[in-house]
Amino acid sequence: TTYRPVPLDRLTDGGVSFAHRMDGKRLTTYLDAGLRASAVILGCNVFAELPAELVERFCRHNALIATEAPPRTLFSDLLSASTSLFHDLLDPPRLAGAPHGVRLGPEAFVADDAVIGEGTIIGAGAIVGSRAVLGRSCVVGERAMIFDGVRLGASVRVGPCAIVGSRVNSYEAKQDGSGWHDRPQVGSLVVGDDVRIGAHAVINGGTLSDTMIGPRCRIGDRVIVGHNVRIDAGVAVTAGAVICGSTLIGEKAWIGPGAVIKNKIRVGAGAVVAAGSVIVEDVAPEARVYPVPALEGYELLNLKRLLRSHKMRKSAR
């Protein structure tokens, strides 16, 4: 069983796929063309647009699921359940001496003194370091690295090739200017329950204290989190964002794709940092922070004139 995205024009090839913005007219076209999906999930509003005879013909051998909830949410839930069932049927090798349900993929390594919770799955080629603690029902993706002393809560999912709790190169300049002085690192990383860490994400452990990620957080693909960062509960950090060391992110804040947050910054609870923003000052709770949007040439010229006139008025005062 392989789950892969299927382009809209190839939906008749079957497979597990999600078609965004499918209205009744377009779906009717695909149903008429002999769509071979075993089930189609759609909103009630789209279902109401379908001809009754077409629905009856399709449902003789297939299923139409009309939902008042967002179809994408139901699709994700069903796909997640199917993936878990697939893992259960596959039944990979179990870790010797581990609790019931712990499974180990090919070429995975788990240190002898690591603690692995019941129902946890360690993917192929993944590494779990010494004294690491993984809670119940965790999933560690293929070739991910869980460093020494990291503590993961229950139901944490780590994406493929993620680096979790790495020992950073912490250093400071020598007073005589002759080079760099390496700092000792005794801290690690603590991750709360129900956290998702994306593929190729890098989360550094702390230096003298731990890096902290609260429960129900979502860390996207290729996100970089520096040492001693504290991310409170329910925060979403989307793909490619960079959070430098010793930063505090308040509860339910949202960090957009590609945003960069300078070290020792405080982002308040519920704040929104838009895509591409560069944050060099504290962000107040519930604030909205946006970068300069893309502008056409004449708009950029007008913006420069506006800024120049503003500076001239300010200096005249």
Disulfide bonds with the S-S distance in Angstrom:
none
